[in-house]
Amino acid sequence: MEPRAVGVSKQDIREQIWGYMESQNLADFPRPVHHRIPNFKSKKTLLVPTPRLRTGLFNKITPPPGATKDILRKCATSQGVRNYSVPIGLDSRVLVDLVVVGSVAVSEKGWRIGKGEGYADLEYAMMVSMGAVSKETPVVTIVHDCQVVDIPEELVEEHDITVDYILTPTRVIATGCKRPKPMGITWFKISLEMMEKIPILRSLRAREQQAGKDVTLQGEHQHLPEPGCQQTVPLSVGRRPPDTPGPETNSMEAAPGSPPGEGAPLAADVYVGNLPGDARVSDLKRALRELGSVPLRLTWQGPRRRAFLHYPDSAAAQQAVSCLQGLRLGTDTLRVALARQQRDK
């Protein structure tokens, strides 16, 4: 009986697929299949990512004339990449017509789970950044039928690549997936350790930084001296007495003309909207601490799905807005802007 992915995490689904394929001797190579992408081959000349992106992004596989089946098989290995390929640089202006991505598990809706290291998602994002693919470029995965399972949508993250077509030994599935694919590298997901391991990332980051894009790395803001991303003032939320209506906050004086019970939006205030309906103030506080962007005070308006962060000055507030772009609580990406700008809309 084929497995059904009923686990609560991506790793649960991976372990189900790997265990089943190993027990049924379904994997071609590599063996054992655990912690790997099960391989299914095709007689094509391909652009392939270099192993773990250590020496670049693409290598063009060029088998020798009259290559035997064994040679073609070897071309699909890391040794084959070294012996039978030429590197493709960032300035090659290559255009990719079709992306074939490996998967551990995939759903008919187009949700995909890899082996958990994030290289396929990063490779796609890098291709977007260098202009090699666009949102119209189809993404295909080739899997065994047992790898097509139900995957909860809440496991799919913003940086995850989805697939348009699934090819199995018995079916061709058009997923009709409408979820947007990554539009480039999500730099705040990239660690300093990954930057050290992948030189091409450093080149791409330098280009995007020169183009004026935010390329702040994961954890990097904790070492920056700019205000707003280095606040060390403890975050505290004062609660009103139970019989006193209004948002949770420390005192915030209202300016003339402001709505009753609300403070006037100041230049040092940051608006955070699109909060999940079940979010708690502790969730937001924890996220702010992790990002190193702790305000002096926080006004929580959970029922209205918004909050206001109060910083010491406008420069700190502006820096906080930059730091908090892309902030997510659960599956929702929050809207972050200067409060005054939000009120003027």
C-alpha positions in Angstrom: 0.0 0.0 0.0 1.3 3.4 -0.9 1.9 5.8 1.9 -0.3 8.8 2.7 1.5 11.9 4.1 -0.5 12.5 7.2 2.4 13.8 9.3 2.4 17.3 10.9 5.8 18.4 9.6 7.8 18.3 6.4 10.2 15.8 8.0 7.4 13.4 8.8 6.5 13.3 5.2 10.1 12.9 4.1 10.6 9.9 6.4 7.4 8.3 5.2 8.5 8.5 1.5 12.1 7.5 2.1 11.1 4.5 4.3 8.5 3.3 1.7 10.8 3.6 -1.3 13.7 1.8 0.5 11.4 -1.0 1.7 10.0 -1.5 -1.8 13.3 -1.1 -3.6 11.9 1.7 -5.8 14.8 4.1 -5.8 17.2 4.0 -8.8 20.2 5.7 -7.1 21.6 7.0 -4.8 21.3 4.3 -2.2 20.4 4.4 0.5 17.7 6.9 -0.4 17.3 8.5 3.0 18.3 12.2 3.1 18.6 12.3 -0.7 16.4 13.1 -3.7 15.3 9.9 -5.4 16.7 10.1 -9.0 14.8 9.5 -12.2 16.8 10.1 -15.4 16.1 11.4 -18.9 18.3 11.4 -22.0 18.7 15.2 -22.2 21.5 17.7 -22.3 21.0 19.8 -19.3 22.1 22.8 -17.3 22.5 21.4 -13.8 23.3 23.2 -10.5 26.8 22.6 -9.3 26.9 20.3 -6.3 25.9 22.4 -3.2 26.6 25.5 -5.3 30.2 25.5 -4.2 31.8 26.7 -7.5 28.9 28.5 -9.2 25.3 28.0 -10.2 25.1 26.2 -13.5 27.2 23.6 -15.3 26.3 22.6 -18.8 26.5 18.8 -19.2 28.2 17.8 -22.4 28.6 14.0 -22.8 31.3 12.8 -25.1 30.2 11.7 -28.6 28.9 8.1 -28.6 28.6 8.1 -24.8 27.5 4.7 -23.4 24.7 4.3 -21.0 27.2 4.0 -18.2 28.8 7.3 -19.2 25.4 9.0 -19.3 24.6 7.6 -15.9 27.9 9.0 -14.6 27.1 12.4 -16.1 24.2 12.6 -13.5 26.7 12.3 -10.6 28.9 14.9 -9.0 31.9 13.3 -10.7 30.1 13.6 -14.0 29.6 17.3 -13.4 33.4 17.6 -12.9 34.4 15.5 -15.9 31.7 16.3 -18.5 30.6 19.8 -18.0 31.5 23.5 -18.5 30.6 26.2 -16.0 28.0 28.9 -16.9 28.7 32.2 -15.3 26.4 35.0 -14.1 27.1 37.1 -17.2 26.2 34.3 -19.6 22.6 35.6 -20.0 21.3 32.1 -20.2 17.6 31.6 -20.5 16.1 28.5 -19.0 13.0 27.1 -20.8 12.1 24.4 -18.3 13.1 23.7 -14.7 13.2 20.1 -13.6 13.5 19.8 -9.8 13.9 16.8 -7.6 11.4 16.1 -4.8 11.0 13.8 -1.9 7.2 14.4 -1.8 4.8 16.5 -3.9 1.1 17.1 -3.9 -1.3 17.3 -6.8 -1.8 20.9 -5.9 1.9 21.6 -6.6 3.2 21.8 -3.1 6.7 20.3 -3.0 9.0 19.0 -0.2 12.7 18.5 -0.8 15.3 16.8 1.4 15.3 19.7 3.8 18.5 21.6 2.9 16.8 24.3 0.8 19.2 24.1 -2.2 16.4 23.7 -4.8 14.5 26.7 -3.5 17.7 28.7 -3.4 18.8 27.6 -6.9 15.4 28.7 -8.3 15.6 32.1 -6.5 19.1 32.6 -7.8 17.9 31.9 -11.4 15.2 34.5 -10.9 17.7 37.0 -9.6 20.0 36.5 -12.6 17.1 36.7 -15.1 17.4 33.0 -16.2 13.8 32.2 -15.4 10.5 34.1 -15.1 7.1 33.4 -13.6 6.1 31.9 -16.9 8.9 29.3 -16.8 7.3 25.9 -16.1 8.6 23.9 -13.2 8.4 20.1 -13.5 9.2 17.3 -11.0 9.7 13.7 -11.8 8.8 11.3 -9.0 7.5 7.8 -8.3 3.7 7.5 -7.9 4.2 6.8 -4.2 5.8 10.3 -3.8 2.5 12.0 -4.8 0.8 12.6 -1.4 -1.4 15.1 0.4 0.7 18.0 1.8 -1.0 20.6 4.1 -0.8 24.0 2.7 0.4 25.5 6.0 3.7 23.7 5.5 4.4 25.7 2.3 6.5 28.7 3.0 7.0 31.9 1.0 10.5 30.9 -0.3 9.3 27.3 -1.3 9.3 26.6 -5.0 6.0 25.0 -6.3 5.6 22.8 -9.4 3.4 23.1 -12.4 3.7 19.5 -13.7 4.3 16.2 -12.0 5.6 13.3 -14.0 5.3 9.7 -12.6 5.7 6.3 -14.4 1.9 6.3 -14.8 0.6 9.9 -14.9 1.3 13.4 -16.0 -0.3 15.8 -13.5 -0.9 19.4 -14.4 -1.2 21.0 -10.9 -2.7 24.3 -12.0 -0.8 25.8 -9.0 -1.5 29.6 -8.7 0.7 30.2 -5.6 3.4 32.7 -6.7 6.8 31.3 -6.9 9.8 33.1 -5.2 10.6 36.3 -7.0 14.2 36.3 -6.0 16.5 35.6 -3.1 15.0 36.1 0.4 18.2 37.5 1.9 17.0 37.5 5.5 16.7 33.7 5.2 20.3 33.4 4.2 22.8 32.8 7.0 26.4 34.1 7.2 27.5 30.5 7.2 25.7 29.8 3.9 27.3 33.0 2.4 30.7 31.6 3.3 30.0 28.3 1.6 28.4 29.6 -1.6 30.7 32.2 -3.4 28.1 32.9 -6.1 25.7 34.1 -3.4 28.3 36.8 -2.5 28.4 37.9 -6.1 24.7 38.1 -6.4 24.4 39.9 -3.1 26.9 42.5 -4.2 25.0 43.1 -7.4 21.6 43.5 -5.7 23.1 45.7 -3.0 24.5 48.0 -5.7 21.0 48.1 -7.3 19.7 49.4 -4.0 17.9 46.3 -2.7 17.7 45.3 0.9 20.2 42.4 1.3 20.3 42.1 5.1 21.2 38.6 6.0 19.7 36.3 8.7 21.1 37.5 12.1 23.2 40.3 10.4 21.0 43.1 11.8 22.1 42.1 15.3 25.6 43.3 14.5 24.6 46.6 12.8 25.0 49.8 14.6 22.0 51.6 13.0 19.1 52.5 15.3 15.9 50.5 15.1 17.6 47.2 14.5 19.6 47.3 17.7 17.1 48.4 20.3 18.0 47.0 23.7 15.2 48.6 25.7 13.0 45.8 27.1 9.7 45.4 25.4 6.8 45.7 27.9 3.1 45.8 27.3 1.0 47.3 30.1 -2.5 46.0 30.5 -5.4 48.1 31.3 -7.6 47.1 34.2 -10.3 44.6 33.1 -13.1 47.2 33.3 -11.2 49.7 31.2 -11.7 49.4 27.4 -9.1 50.1 24.8 -5.9 48.6 23.3 -3.1 47.1 25.4 -0.4 49.7 25.7 1.7 51.9 28.0 0.4 55.4 28.1 0.2 57.2 24.8 -1.3 60.7 24.8 -3.7 61.6 22.1 -3.2 64.7 20.1 -6.0 67.0 19.2 -8.2 65.6 16.5 -7.2 62.0 16.9 -9.8 59.3 17.4 -10.9 58.8 21.0 -8.8 56.2 22.8 -6.1 56.2 20.1 -2.8 58.0 20.0 -1.9 60.3 17.1 0.5 58.7 14.6 3.9 60.2 15.2 6.9 60.1 13.0 8.5 57.6 15.4 5.5 55.2 15.3 5.4 52.0 13.1 2.2 50.4 11.9 2.0 46.6 11.8 -1.1 45.3 10.0 -2.5 42.0 8.6 -2.0 40.3 12.0 -3.5 36.7 12.0 -6.8 36.6 13.7 -5.5 34.2 16.3 -2.2 36.0 16.9 -1.2 37.0 20.4 0.9 39.9 21.6 3.5 37.5 22.8 3.9 36.2 19.2 4.7 39.7 17.9 7.0 40.4 20.9 8.9 37.2 20.3 9.4 38.0 16.6 10.6 41.6 17.3 13.1 40.3 19.8 14.4 37.7 17.3 14.8 40.4 14.7 16.5 42.7 17.1 14.0 45.5 16.4 12.5 46.0 19.9 10.5 49.2 20.3 10.2 51.4 23.4 6.4 50.6 23.6 3.9 48.5 21.8 0.2 49.2 21.3 -1.7 46.0 20.6 -5.0 46.1 18.7 -5.5 42.4 18.1 -9.2 42.4 17.3 -8.4 45.0 14.6 -5.5 42.8 13.4 -3.0 45.6 13.9 -0.4 47.0 16.3 1.7 50.1 16.7 5.4 50.1 17.6 6.7 53.2 19.3 10.4 54.1 18.7 12.6 56.9 20.2 12.8 58.9 17.0 11.9 58.9 13.3 15.3 57.5 12.2 14.8 54.4 14.5 11.2 54.0 13.2 12.4 54.1 9.5 15.1 51.6 10.2 12.6 49.3 11.9 10.3 49.5 8.9 13.2 48.3 6.7 14.2 45.5 9.2 10.6 44.2 9.5 9.8 43.9 5.8 8.8 40.3 5.0 8.0 39.6 8.7 5.6 36.7 9.0 3.4 35.4 11.8 2.3 31.9 10.9 1.5 31.9 7.2 0.6 35.6 7.0 3.1 38.2 5.8 2.5 41.4 7.9 2.2 44.9 6.5 4.7 47.2 8.0 4.9 50.9 7.4 5.4 54.2 9.2 2.1 54.9 11.1 1.8 58.4 9.7 2.0 57.1 6.1 -0.6 54.4 6.9 -3.0 56.9 8.4 -2.7 59.2 5.4 -3.9 56.5 3.0 
